[in-house]
């Protein structure tokens, strides 16, 4: 089932995730840098970041030969992203962008919110120039195995285990840039709670699970991150 969207009602949950990542990720573990490397290697000039949130990709791309246009459906996200470049308000299933008008479309941590990810993928294909690059990204169902005794992420409509086949149905050939490494170290109970919150666990459940993790110990807890970027050409 799709992961609920709360970016209008609770933008603080997403922003908590950005702060936690900045504080507790391993050095060099930077998703935006990973995306930008693929965009630069593909020779992309104009990039549509569909589901841009606060505009982290545009901010990270500053000074690069990339024009990043953000797009988001949530009012708080659009307002924040405007600090980093042009932003459109719209839905990834009906992009307010002309056919064959961008060199790359980024759909990272977005498609698991949709009942039918293929609808957004078809829209991405429509707006890409011939040979243009799709960068889609998501988390694996097997992510965070260290928390398995206490919590497992529910399956979504676009988990990394299934995502290559979903993208291939629309784009054909797909390349995968996967990660499977101990990338996040949670120093204490509060960090465990916050980590669960950014994984869409309700606040009370996150607090209860964090208490159980702390009782079992030891802390800090290093968490293995598993997921992938899916790369395809129009």
VMD Tcl script that draws the C-alpha trace (Angstrom):
set ca {
  {0.00 0.00 0.00}
  {1.17 3.58 -0.55}
  {2.87 5.46 2.25}
  {0.66 8.33 3.50}
  {1.62 11.88 2.53}
  {1.88 14.36 5.40}
  {3.96 17.15 3.89}
  {1.14 19.69 4.19}
  {-0.11 18.59 7.60}
  {3.24 17.82 9.25}
  {6.21 19.27 7.34}
  {8.19 19.03 10.56}
  {8.44 15.26 10.24}
  {10.28 15.57 6.91}
  {12.51 18.34 8.25}
  {13.33 16.27 11.31}
  {14.59 13.63 8.90}
  {16.86 16.07 7.15}
  {18.36 17.19 10.46}
  {18.83 13.65 11.70}
  {20.52 12.65 8.46}
  {22.88 15.61 8.64}
  {23.87 14.78 12.22}
  {24.07 11.01 12.25}
  {24.91 9.75 8.75}
  {28.35 8.36 8.02}
  {30.77 10.83 6.38}
  {30.32 10.85 2.63}
  {26.86 9.24 2.74}
  {25.04 11.97 0.84}
  {22.06 11.07 -1.31}
  {21.92 14.44 -3.06}
  {25.58 14.15 -4.08}
  {24.90 10.68 -5.43}
  {22.00 11.96 -7.53}
  {24.01 14.93 -8.82}
  {26.85 12.64 -9.87}
  {24.45 10.72 -12.11}
  {22.97 13.92 -13.55}
  {26.38 15.38 -14.35}
  {27.59 12.10 -15.87}
  {24.51 12.08 -18.11}
  {25.21 15.62 -19.31}
  {21.87 16.89 -18.04}
  {21.39 20.66 -18.07}
  {17.72 21.14 -17.14}
  {16.47 18.91 -14.32}
  {12.94 18.55 -12.98}
  {13.04 17.50 -9.32}
  {9.52 16.11 -9.03}
  {8.66 15.89 -5.36}
  {11.39 18.33 -4.40}
  {10.28 18.94 -0.79}
  {12.38 21.79 0.67}
  {14.64 21.94 -2.39}
  {17.61 19.97 -1.04}
  {18.68 18.87 -4.52}
  {18.65 22.40 -5.93}
  {20.59 23.62 -2.90}
  {23.20 20.87 -3.31}
  {23.49 21.58 -7.05}
  {24.36 25.25 -6.56}
  {27.49 26.03 -8.54}
  {27.05 23.01 -10.80}
  {26.12 23.25 -14.49}
  {22.57 22.17 -13.64}
  {19.33 24.13 -13.72}
  {17.10 22.39 -11.19}
  {13.39 23.15 -11.35}
  {11.53 21.96 -8.27}
  {7.99 20.66 -8.18}
  {5.91 19.73 -5.17}
  {2.25 19.45 -4.23}
  {2.66 20.58 -0.60}
  {2.43 24.30 0.16}
  {5.09 24.32 2.95}
  {7.54 22.50 0.69}
  {7.00 24.85 -2.26}
  {7.46 27.88 -0.01}
  {10.76 26.58 1.38}
  {12.12 25.33 -1.94}
  {11.76 28.76 -3.53}
  {14.86 29.83 -1.62}
  {16.93 27.57 -3.88}
  {15.52 28.18 -7.34}
  {12.40 28.02 -9.49}
  {9.59 25.84 -8.15}
  {6.29 24.69 -9.62}
  {3.30 23.62 -7.59}
  {1.85 20.43 -8.99}
  {1.41 16.69 -8.78}
  {3.86 14.12 -10.08}
  {0.98 12.28 -11.79}
  {0.10 15.33 -13.92}
  {3.27 17.36 -14.44}
  {2.65 20.99 -15.47}
  {5.55 20.74 -17.92}
  {5.65 20.54 -21.71}
  {6.46 17.36 -23.61}
  {10.16 16.68 -24.24}
  {11.28 19.76 -22.30}
  {13.77 18.57 -19.63}
  {17.00 16.58 -19.72}
  {16.36 14.68 -16.50}
  {13.55 13.93 -14.07}
  {14.30 13.06 -10.45}
  {11.66 11.09 -8.52}
  {13.42 10.15 -5.30}
  {11.48 9.05 -2.21}
  {8.25 9.98 -3.96}
  {6.76 7.04 -5.82}
  {5.96 4.99 -2.72}
  {3.29 7.59 -1.94}
  {1.29 6.62 -5.04}
  {-1.26 3.87 -5.60}
  {0.08 3.53 -9.14}
  {3.71 4.65 -9.50}
  {3.56 3.91 -13.23}
  {1.33 6.97 -13.76}
  {4.11 9.27 -12.54}
  {6.71 7.33 -14.49}
  {4.70 7.79 -17.69}
  {4.53 11.52 -16.97}
  {8.29 11.61 -16.42}
  {8.82 9.87 -19.74}
  {6.54 12.36 -21.47}
  {8.47 15.44 -20.33}
  {11.95 14.01 -20.95}
  {13.82 14.79 -24.14}
  {14.89 11.84 -26.26}
  {17.74 10.17 -24.38}
  {16.83 12.04 -21.20}
  {17.56 10.49 -17.80}
  {15.14 9.30 -15.14}
  {16.51 9.04 -11.60}
  {14.01 7.31 -9.33}
  {14.87 6.29 -5.79}
  {13.42 4.41 -2.87}
  {14.09 2.40 0.28}
  {14.14 -1.39 0.56}
  {11.72 -3.44 2.64}
  {14.81 -4.95 4.27}
  {16.09 -1.53 5.36}
  {17.12 -1.03 9.00}
  {17.47 -4.75 9.87}
  {18.89 -3.91 13.30}
  {15.40 -2.74 14.29}
  {13.71 -5.92 13.07}
  {13.05 -7.29 16.59}
  {10.97 -4.17 17.28}
  {9.68 -2.79 13.97}
  {9.53 -3.53 10.27}
  {8.59 -1.02 7.57}
  {5.34 -2.05 5.90}
  {5.53 -2.92 2.19}
  {4.84 0.00 -0.14}
  {3.94 0.36 -3.79}
  {7.55 1.17 -4.74}
  {10.04 -0.73 -2.61}
  {13.58 -1.19 -3.90}
  {12.99 -4.92 -4.29}
  {10.22 -4.28 -6.86}
  {11.19 -0.88 -8.26}
  {13.43 -2.02 -11.15}
  {10.60 -4.03 -12.71}
  {8.12 -1.17 -12.24}
  {10.46 1.30 -13.95}
  {11.31 -1.19 -16.69}
  {7.62 -1.56 -17.58}
  {7.65 2.11 -18.62}
  {11.24 2.79 -19.70}
  {12.68 -0.54 -20.76}
  {16.30 -1.00 -19.68}
  {17.04 0.04 -16.10}
  {20.34 0.37 -14.22}
  {20.45 0.13 -10.43}
  {22.71 2.05 -8.05}
  {22.02 0.29 -4.75}
  {23.34 0.78 -1.24}
  {23.55 -1.69 1.64}
  {25.79 -0.34 4.38}
  {25.83 0.75 8.06}
  {25.29 4.43 7.35}
  {23.35 5.86 10.31}
  {24.42 5.78 13.96}
  {21.70 6.65 16.47}
  {23.39 7.78 19.70}
  {20.50 7.60 22.14}
  {16.82 6.84 22.73}
  {15.68 10.20 21.36}
  {17.55 9.63 18.11}
  {15.96 6.19 17.75}
  {12.54 7.75 18.32}
  {13.21 10.46 15.75}
  {14.49 7.92 13.24}
  {11.25 5.97 13.56}
  {9.23 9.14 13.17}
  {10.91 9.97 9.88}
  {10.04 6.44 8.73}
  {6.35 7.36 9.20}
  {5.90 5.59 12.56}
  {3.26 7.45 14.65}
  {4.70 9.45 17.55}
  {3.43 7.27 20.40}
  {4.53 4.07 18.67}
  {7.93 5.59 17.93}
  {8.38 6.49 21.59}
  {7.34 3.02 22.76}
  {9.65 1.24 20.30}
  {12.56 3.55 21.16}
  {12.08 2.70 24.85}
  {12.21 -1.01 24.01}
  {15.36 -0.55 21.92}
  {17.04 1.37 24.76}
  {16.11 -1.30 27.32}
  {17.58 -4.04 25.15}
  {20.66 -1.92 24.36}
  {23.38 -1.19 23.78}
  {23.26 2.33 22.41}
  {24.48 3.87 20.16}
  {22.82 1.74 17.49}
  {24.24 1.67 13.97}
  {21.57 1.07 11.35}
  {22.12 -0.52 7.94}
  {20.52 1.48 5.15}
  {19.27 -0.36 2.08}
  {17.77 1.19 -1.01}
  {18.50 2.12 -4.59}
  {18.47 4.70 -7.33}
  {16.94 3.44 -10.58}
  {18.39 4.96 -13.75}
  {16.65 4.80 -17.12}
  {16.72 6.65 -20.43}
  {13.79 7.80 -22.51}
}
mol new
graphics top color blue
foreach p $ca { graphics top sphere $p radius 0.5 }
foreach p [lrange $ca 0 end-1] q [lrange $ca 1 end] { graphics top cylinder $p $q radius 0.2 }
display resetview
